[in-house]
Amino acid sequence: MRIKLLTYRLTASSLVEVIVALVILLFLFFIVIEFFTSVGQSSATTGKLSAAGALNEYIYHTETQKTFTTAKEEINGWLVSREVQSHPSGDSLATIVYTVYTNDSLYTPLLTRNKITSIKQ
């Protein structure tokens, strides 16, 4: 009984195929990394848009209900405040400073909008 030993030879074409496959894998890896970084950047923009929407909603409710007092409230998960200051040009005008704060533990101002409003009743 004779045992045949199989011998394998590494040919040049298989080495080239491996190198091409690695280059393709690296190319795909960098495309995936670029995709994830762009998604991460867009989530920050989405957060600012959500905060701006909450601020616009707060300004609308303040003006329709004519509640011109200094207050802090939470709207759509955002801490929003308004600070009423007297306007230097007249008694019936007020400057209202609307501010949206970040959702972290520091509550730093994210967006601020100033509005001059007539407070005649």
Summary of the structure (lengths in Angstrom):
residues: 121
radius of gyration: 31.0
end to end distance: 111.3
largest distance: 113.7
contacts: 260
relative contact order: 0.11
helix: 45%
strand: 27%
